[in-house]
Amino acid sequence: MKRRDFLKGCMACGAAATLGVSQKAWGIGSFEGYPEGMGVLVDLTRCVGCRSCEAACNKEQQLPAPEVPFDDKSVFEEKRRPTEKAYTVVNRYETGKEKGPVYRKIQCNHCNEPACLTSCFVNAYTKTKEGAVIYNSKVCVGCRNCMIACPFNVPGYSYSSALNPVVKKCIFCYDTRLKYGKPPACVEVCPQEVLTFGHRNDLLKIGRDRIKEKPDRYVDHIYGEKEVGGTSWLYLAGVNFDQVGFDTTMANEPIISNVKDFLGIVPMVLTIWPALFTGFHLLATKNKNHTNHEDGHSAQEDHKP
Amino acid sequence: MYAVRNWLIGGAFMLALIMSPADSRAKATPDTLELDALVNLYEKVHFNHAKHIMLVKDCADCHHHTAGTLTSNPNCVKCHKNSGGTASVACRSCHFVQPFSAAALRQKDKSAYHNDIMGLKGAYHQSCTKCHAKMGGPTGCQDCHTRSKQGDAFYSAGAYAPPQAHGEGKQHGH
């Protein structure tokens, strides 16, 4: 009955081949954001480091009282990053130019294909259609994989909580504002209109127009347009981005592209390899005499009439 | 007889000439303005308009071309070389109080050249502090508007400042 075995083998292999990842899943890595996704254009040539955005975020997200007042400029003496108590911070960078120091607002960039979302094995993160990347604290197990995955080092962690530490970060004021079409608290309070709120696609156009109209004022690049697959928070600056703390070595591919090829092959491999190596084994041991061999076919063939 | 008539006509004409000021706009221009559209964290601004007219002289420096004077900004002149005054010269007639509300975003004409107009708060600060920095005017937040009690709470400053950290106690000789 060897033909039947052959046909069975063909069917099994064919099924395994189609078991691979579906076409839609291979499309991961080229998502350009939801069409109605909102964003914020941050114009670093306008920021004067007043820290009103930090104060507004603190109030809106009901964060604990700060250690120093929000109009205290001494905090600029060291570089800070977002923490559980401050979802956004402003840093000052001396660029040595006569334009003076450059201030930069740091917060979650709400990427189109977030690395945090990709790395979370409990699906705590969601990329909403309004553009915000939000998280569910109740689901979070506090493993901190997202903190490792985030290329911008954004998520903070509630180290202060002994029993239930979870990840904390900027949520684009989704629950209180973005869901209803309103701009986040930091955008509304900024006196210099550093932050421009709108649809991401429109902000890219506005950013390009600003560069075109004043080419001496801006560096010809919108940071976040393509970096790691595109972010919702876009930056314009008057000096090179690496001088103000941005990582300019990022690829234009989202972080998931580093692993999707490898991971996509795993189901196929796990199905084909056992069958393949079983085949090899049978081929290699075809004519040998086995002890404990109870297969009727071979036993018959081995028997001398 | 005709001399008297002529003298009367001439006199009346001169009187009319003298009575109508050359720049009748100046009569309607206020000397001081209370800018209170954005009162919240800070009190209203007591704006000395007369002083600024004396210092700046050219209306276009702040009002673009809307006050009837020609703008000299090379970028604006491309289209607004002959643009005259507009019905309203108030900043808030084009710079909205809430530029990012859902309504404002819907209203925005994306094909217009001016699709990136700043809101009122941004326009005030960008326009005023830019010149103040150059001319030595006030640039600090409280130099133009004092912080309200709400503002103190918002910034965790003033009466609402957090208690001093222990490190500050060094000066007490511990």
Boltz contact constraints between the chains, C-beta under 6 A:
constraints:
  - contact:
      token1: [A, 55]
      token2: [B, 154]
      max_distance: 6.0
  - contact:
      token1: [A, 55]
      token2: [B, 155]
      max_distance: 6.0
  - contact:
      token1: [A, 65]
      token2: [B, 156]
      max_distance: 6.0
  - contact:
      token1: [A, 65]
      token2: [B, 162]
      max_distance: 6.0
  - contact:
      token1: [A, 66]
      token2: [B, 156]
      max_distance: 6.0
  - contact:
      token1: [A, 69]
      token2: [B, 155]
      max_distance: 6.0
  - contact:
      token1: [A, 69]
      token2: [B, 156]
      max_distance: 6.0
  - contact:
      token1: [A, 69]
      token2: [B, 157]
      max_distance: 6.0
  - contact:
      token1: [A, 69]
      token2: [B, 161]
      max_distance: 6.0
  - contact:
      token1: [A, 70]
      token2: [B, 155]
      max_distance: 6.0
  - contact:
      token1: [A, 70]
      token2: [B, 156]
      max_distance: 6.0
  - contact:
      token1: [A, 71]
      token2: [B, 155]
      max_distance: 6.0
  - contact:
      token1: [A, 71]
      token2: [B, 157]
      max_distance: 6.0
  - contact:
      token1: [A, 181]
      token2: [B, 102]
      max_distance: 6.0
  - contact:
      token1: [A, 183]
      token2: [B, 100]
      max_distance: 6.0
  - contact:
      token1: [A, 191]
      token2: [B, 121]
      max_distance: 6.0
  - contact:
      token1: [A, 191]
      token2: [B, 125]
      max_distance: 6.0
  - contact:
      token1: [A, 192]
      token2: [B, 125]
      max_distance: 6.0
  - contact:
      token1: [A, 193]
      token2: [B, 118]
      max_distance: 6.0
  - contact:
      token1: [A, 193]
      token2: [B, 122]
      max_distance: 6.0
  - contact:
      token1: [A, 197]
      token2: [B, 100]
      max_distance: 6.0
  - contact:
      token1: [A, 206]
      token2: [B, 116]
      max_distance: 6.0
